[in-house]
Amino acid sequence: MADTLNYDTLVKEIEDLVKEKNCGPILIRLSWHDAGVFSSGALSGGCPNAAMRFTDAGEGTFGANAGLPTVALTLLKPVTEKYAETGFISHADLWALSANVATKVMGGPDVPTRFGRPDAKESSESVESQVGRLPDGDKGVVHLRDIFHPKGFDDKDIVALSGAHTVGKCHAERSGFEGAWTEDHLKFDNTYFTHLLSKKYEAETTANGNPQLRCPVSGTMMLTTDMALLEDEAFKVHVERYAADQDAFFSDYVKAWVKLQENGCKDLREKL
Ligand code: HEM
């Protein structure tokens, strides 16, 4: 069977899955949290390795990853069984490719995927903790820099990457935050930035006790970390640029996103 598999059918099956299940946003979040634990600061290691697929311990049990080993991997299961479990592609490469296909399907930029991320073989190959590696939505400017600078990202990258919140939703039963950042949460465009600049948000507390912000007119929300992008001039200039120029957002997003997906990886190749 393995010899009938090829790259084009894999991409097509991911495209179909994203369209049928409207699961583009969670596939982006899966890749981001696999790669986003990387740090080269006081903490080290954490290159993307699909360690989240083990749920006995480690990344698959991190609170920050709630919904990813369950909802995202269940959605991806038919593709995983056919292509990753037969050895055609590593799980980590499949997660990276799925996010990039999803971005495109939702109207976002073309993102090149390179291949060769080795998979963790067990949960012990996880990083030790999410603390200091993955961001908390109820924190602010200093926290954003503390998390992203040791991954090699500057202020512009932080703003561009945050723009992924133009798609998707917060789920009470996963993060404890609630709502979508934009009205069309399946369209990848620069609406996140235009909303940040144009809407008035009011503080609220979710049923789970989490602080967040909501626009009473549109019903869309923002996390404290999203609003932090307006508080600091070095962030805000980029919010303004991306709100005015979607091409500039896409171009900077692709550079930062590819770097994120490849952080700590060695010897990646252009072709699967
Ligand atoms: C800047 C700091 C960030 C914080 C604090 C943050 C926090 C969150 C939270 C709390 C959720 C809701 C999860 C849920 O309840 O299902 C979420 C969703 C999401 N995040 Fe982020 N995030 C950040 C950065 C990023 C980055 C860098 C990306 C990708 C480039 C990203 C992509 C997404 C996507 C696509 C969703 C929607 C998932 C879905 O609809 O299931 N986020 N984020």
Boltz pocket constraint, residues with backbone or C-beta under 6 A from the ligand:
constraints:
  - pocket:
      binder: B
      contacts: [[A, 24], [A, 25], [A, 26], [A, 28], [A, 29], [A, 32], [A, 66], [A, 67], [A, 135], [A, 136], [A, 137], [A, 138], [A, 144], [A, 158], [A, 161], [A, 162], [A, 164], [A, 165], [A, 167], [A, 168], [A, 169], [A, 170], [A, 171], [A, 172], [A, 174], [A, 175], [A, 176], [A, 177], [A, 223], [A, 225], [A, 257]]
      max_distance: 6.0
